[in-house]
Amino acid sequence: MNIHPIFEPIIFIGGSMRIVLAIGGNSLIKNKKENRISDQYNQVKQTVQSMQEVVLGDNEIVITHGNGPQVGFLLQMQEKMPDNIPTMPIDYCVANTQGGIGYQIQCAIQNQLSQHSSSKKVVSIVTQCEVEENDTAFQHPTKPIGSFFSYEDITHRAKEYGWKFVEDSGRGYRRVVASPKPTLILEKDIIRTLLQNNTIVIATGGGGIPVIRKGFDYIGIEAVIDKDFASSLLAQEINADLLVISTGVPYVSLDFGTPQEKPLRDVPFSLMKEYLSQNHFGKGSMEPKIIAGLQFTESTGKPTIITSPENIQKALEGKTGTKIIPNS
């Protein structure tokens, strides 16, 4: 397997940095047959253990996380409930999973800090993310969520709730919602203050709770925000030194899954942007992570790392992972 030529290595361990670590929701559920809360917590503990050195070090850390499978579970539970139990809107589901997943990550980190007599603290923040009401995503919802339905089911639900549906590969119909671009992390100043006070922060879970501004008020809205885009925005807004995006593979690759697969190591911003324009990355999988990384690196002049959760520490030491490097 060919590896992209390595440029001057960047070693991140040894100094104090402000780092945003984005953990995918799917990485918290490795096996679909082992999806109980206890199984998820065991996976959380493994992920936290793999980040032990960076968590215990002098770095200021924000951990963000996905929530796709977890929100899906909530929606499927609701769909099986009697009609007299009210349906939870998506913004509420995002808040719900922020609390649940944040609690698990917080507990695992808290225990790790205690075991090593660390003076650091850890806290989860229920985080809201502003989106624009006139974002074109609301006119063309594309993000599938929840269960598969029959045609008879969707006729009733579309009339009852105003939901929109699409046919999914002959398997039935699924609800689709908008995925607007995040424009502001409302709790960014609180997060920055906590970081300055020796606290690890868990924030922007599931891309943040989607809200729009109406005059002086913020109002929750039925939408989902891409977790990596929100993590990139947060990293920019708190002046992070590094964005780390975790995924299911240790490297980003060209020609992924083919005999010509070519893992990438240290890639200059302009070259990665060129690869993106040539459609080298999966639309619903790797491409959003590349775009999020490019946005952060372009805005800040700081690097982005993309790797698997278990390889985060090695990637920070420059031993693995794909790095998007600012143009010199």
C-alpha positions in Angstrom: 0.0 0.0 0.0 1.5 3.3 -1.1 1.7 6.1 1.4 1.5 9.8 0.3 5.0 11.3 0.6 5.5 12.7 4.1 6.4 16.3 4.5 8.3 17.8 7.5 6.7 16.0 10.5 4.6 18.0 13.0 5.0 16.8 16.6 2.2 18.1 18.8 3.0 16.7 22.1 5.3 18.6 24.5 3.7 22.1 24.6 0.4 23.5 25.7 -2.2 23.7 22.9 -5.9 24.3 22.6 -7.3 21.3 20.9 -10.8 20.4 19.7 -11.3 16.6 19.4 -14.4 15.6 17.4 -15.6 12.0 18.1 -18.1 10.4 15.8 -21.4 9.0 17.1 -20.9 5.8 15.2 -17.5 5.3 16.9 -19.4 5.0 20.2 -21.3 2.0 18.9 -18.9 -0.4 17.3 -21.3 -3.4 16.9 -25.0 -3.0 16.1 -25.8 -6.0 18.2 -24.1 -4.4 21.2 -25.9 -1.1 21.4 -27.1 -1.0 25.0 -26.2 2.0 27.1 -23.7 -0.1 29.0 -22.0 -1.2 25.7 -21.8 2.4 24.6 -20.2 3.4 27.9 -17.6 0.7 27.6 -16.7 2.1 24.1 -16.6 5.6 25.5 -14.1 4.4 28.2 -11.9 2.8 25.5 -11.9 6.0 23.5 -11.0 8.1 26.5 -8.3 5.6 27.4 -6.8 6.0 23.9 -6.6 9.8 24.5 -5.1 9.5 28.0 -1.9 11.4 27.5 -3.5 14.3 25.8 -6.3 14.5 28.3 -3.9 14.4 31.3 -1.4 16.7 29.7 -1.2 20.5 29.7 -3.4 21.0 26.7 -6.7 22.8 26.8 -9.2 20.2 25.5 -12.7 20.5 24.0 -14.4 17.2 23.0 -17.3 17.2 20.6 -19.2 14.2 19.6 -21.7 12.8 17.1 -25.2 11.5 18.0 -26.6 10.0 14.8 -27.3 6.5 16.0 -28.5 7.8 19.4 -31.0 10.2 17.9 -32.1 7.5 15.6 -32.9 5.2 18.6 -35.0 8.0 20.2 -36.9 8.5 17.1 -37.6 4.8 16.6 -38.7 4.6 20.3 -41.2 7.4 19.7 -42.5 5.8 16.5 -43.5 2.7 18.5 -45.2 4.7 21.3 -49.0 5.1 21.7 -50.5 8.2 20.1 -51.1 9.8 23.5 -47.4 10.2 24.2 -46.2 13.4 22.6 -43.6 13.3 19.8 -40.2 14.9 20.7 -39.0 17.5 18.2 -35.5 17.0 16.8 -33.9 19.9 18.6 -35.1 18.3 21.9 -33.7 14.9 20.8 -30.3 16.6 20.1 -30.4 18.2 23.6 -31.4 14.8 25.1 -28.5 13.0 23.5 -26.1 15.8 24.3 -26.9 15.2 27.9 -26.7 11.4 27.8 -23.5 11.0 25.7 -21.9 14.0 27.4 -22.6 12.4 30.8 -20.9 9.2 29.7 -17.8 11.0 28.3 -17.6 13.2 31.4 -17.8 10.3 33.7 -15.1 8.4 31.9 -12.8 11.4 31.9 -13.6 12.3 35.5 -12.6 8.8 36.6 -9.4 9.0 34.6 -8.5 12.3 36.1 -9.2 11.0 39.6 -7.1 7.9 39.1 -4.1 10.1 38.1 -4.7 12.7 40.8 -5.1 15.4 38.2 -6.2 18.8 39.2 -8.2 19.2 35.9 -11.9 19.3 35.9 -14.4 18.2 33.3 -17.9 19.4 32.4 -20.5 18.9 29.7 -22.2 21.9 28.1 -25.7 21.7 26.5 -24.7 23.7 23.4 -26.9 25.6 20.9 -25.8 26.3 17.4 -27.4 29.2 15.4 -28.4 28.6 11.8 -30.0 31.0 9.3 -33.7 30.6 8.8 -33.3 31.4 5.1 -30.7 28.7 4.6 -31.5 27.0 1.3 -31.3 23.6 3.1 -34.7 24.2 4.6 -36.2 24.3 1.0 -34.5 21.1 0.1 -34.2 18.7 3.1 -31.9 15.8 2.4 -30.9 14.3 5.7 -32.7 10.9 6.4 -33.6 10.2 10.0 -35.6 7.6 11.9 -37.3 4.4 10.7 -38.5 3.1 7.4 -42.2 3.6 6.7 -44.8 2.2 4.3 -46.6 4.6 1.9 -49.7 4.4 4.1 -47.8 5.4 7.2 -46.1 8.4 5.5 -49.5 9.7 4.2 -50.8 9.9 7.8 -47.5 11.3 9.3 -47.0 13.9 6.5 -50.5 15.2 7.2 -50.3 15.0 11.0 -46.8 16.5 11.5 -45.9 18.2 8.1 -43.0 15.8 7.7 -41.3 15.2 4.3 -40.3 11.7 3.1 -38.2 10.1 0.4 -38.2 6.6 -0.9 -35.0 4.8 0.1 -33.6 2.1 -2.2 -36.7 0.0 -2.3 -36.6 -0.4 1.5 -39.5 2.0 2.3 -39.8 5.7 3.0 -37.8 7.7 5.5 -38.3 11.2 6.9 -35.8 13.8 5.7 -34.9 17.1 7.4 -32.7 20.0 6.6 -29.0 20.1 7.4 -28.2 23.9 7.5 -24.8 25.4 7.9 -23.8 26.4 11.5 -23.1 30.1 11.8 -22.6 30.7 15.6 -21.9 28.6 18.7 -23.9 30.4 21.4 -21.9 29.1 24.3 -18.4 29.8 22.8 -17.5 32.4 25.4 -18.5 30.1 28.3 -16.4 27.3 26.7 -13.4 29.6 26.4 -13.7 30.7 30.1 -13.9 27.1 31.2 -10.8 26.2 29.2 -8.9 29.0 30.8 -9.8 27.6 34.2 -8.3 24.1 33.8 -11.5 22.5 32.7 -11.9 19.9 29.9 -15.2 20.8 28.1 -17.6 18.4 26.3 -19.6 20.6 23.9 -21.5 20.9 20.6 -22.7 17.3 20.7 -24.4 16.2 17.6 -23.5 19.4 15.8 -25.3 21.5 18.5 -29.0 22.1 19.1 -30.2 23.9 16.0 -31.7 27.3 16.8 -32.7 30.4 14.8 -32.9 33.9 16.0 -36.3 35.8 16.1 -35.7 39.3 17.4 -34.1 38.9 20.8 -35.1 35.2 21.1 -33.6 31.9 20.0 -36.0 29.2 18.9 -35.3 25.5 18.4 -35.9 24.2 14.9 -36.4 20.8 13.2 -33.0 20.2 11.6 -29.7 18.5 12.1 -26.3 20.1 11.9 -23.2 18.3 10.6 -21.1 17.5 13.6 -17.8 18.1 11.8 -18.9 21.5 10.5 -20.0 22.6 13.9 -16.7 21.3 15.5 -14.7 23.2 12.9 -16.7 26.4 13.6 -16.3 26.0 17.4 -12.5 25.5 16.9 -12.4 28.7 14.9 -14.4 30.7 17.4 -12.4 29.7 20.4 -9.0 30.1 18.6 -8.0 26.5 18.8 -4.5 25.5 17.8 -5.6 22.2 16.3 -8.7 20.4 15.1 -8.8 16.6 15.4 -11.6 14.8 13.5 -12.0 11.1 14.3 -13.4 8.6 11.8 -13.4 4.9 11.2 -10.0 4.7 9.5 -6.5 5.8 10.6 -5.9 7.7 7.3 -7.8 9.6 4.6 -7.1 7.8 1.3 -7.4 8.3 -2.4 -9.2 5.5 -4.3 -10.4 4.2 -1.0 -11.4 0.5 -1.0 -9.6 -0.3 -4.3 -6.3 -2.0 -5.1 -4.9 1.5 -5.9 -5.8 2.9 -2.4 -3.3 5.5 -1.4 -3.3 6.7 2.3 -2.5 10.4 2.8 -0.2 11.6 5.5 0.8 15.3 5.6 -1.0 17.1 2.9 -0.8 20.9 2.2 -4.1 22.8 2.2 -4.0 23.6 -1.5 -3.3 19.9 -2.5 -6.1 18.6 -0.2 -8.5 21.2 -1.7 -7.5 20.0 -5.2 -8.2 16.4 -4.2 -11.6 17.5 -2.9 -12.5 19.2 -6.2 -11.6 16.0 -8.0 -14.3 14.1 -6.0 -11.9 11.8 -4.3 -13.9 11.5 -1.1 -17.2 9.9 -0.2 -20.1 12.5 -0.2 -21.8 11.3 2.9 -18.7 10.0 4.8 -15.2 11.4 4.3 -16.1 14.5 2.2 -17.7 16.5 5.1 -14.7 15.8 7.3 -12.3 17.1 4.6 -14.4 20.2 4.1 -14.6 20.9 7.8 -10.8 20.5 8.2 -10.2 22.8 5.2 -12.5 25.4 6.6 -10.6 25.4 10.0 -7.1 25.4 8.4 -8.0 28.1 5.9 -9.5 30.3 8.6 -6.9 29.9 11.3 -3.7 28.9 9.5 -3.6 25.9 11.9 -3.5 22.2 11.1 -6.2 19.6 11.1 -5.8 15.9 11.8 -8.1 13.2 10.6 -7.7 9.7 12.1 -9.5 6.9 14.0 -10.2 7.4 17.8 -7.8 4.7 18.9 -5.0 6.4 16.9 -5.5 10.0 18.2 -2.5 9.9 20.5 -0.2 8.5 17.8 -1.5 11.1 15.4 -0.7 13.9 17.8 2.8 12.5 18.0 3.1 12.6 14.2 3.2 8.8 13.9 -0.1 8.3 12.0 -3.2 10.0 10.7 -3.8 12.5 7.9 -2.8 16.1 8.5 -4.0 19.1 6.5 -1.1 21.5 6.7 -1.4 25.3 6.1 0.3 26.4 2.9 3.8 27.8 3.7 
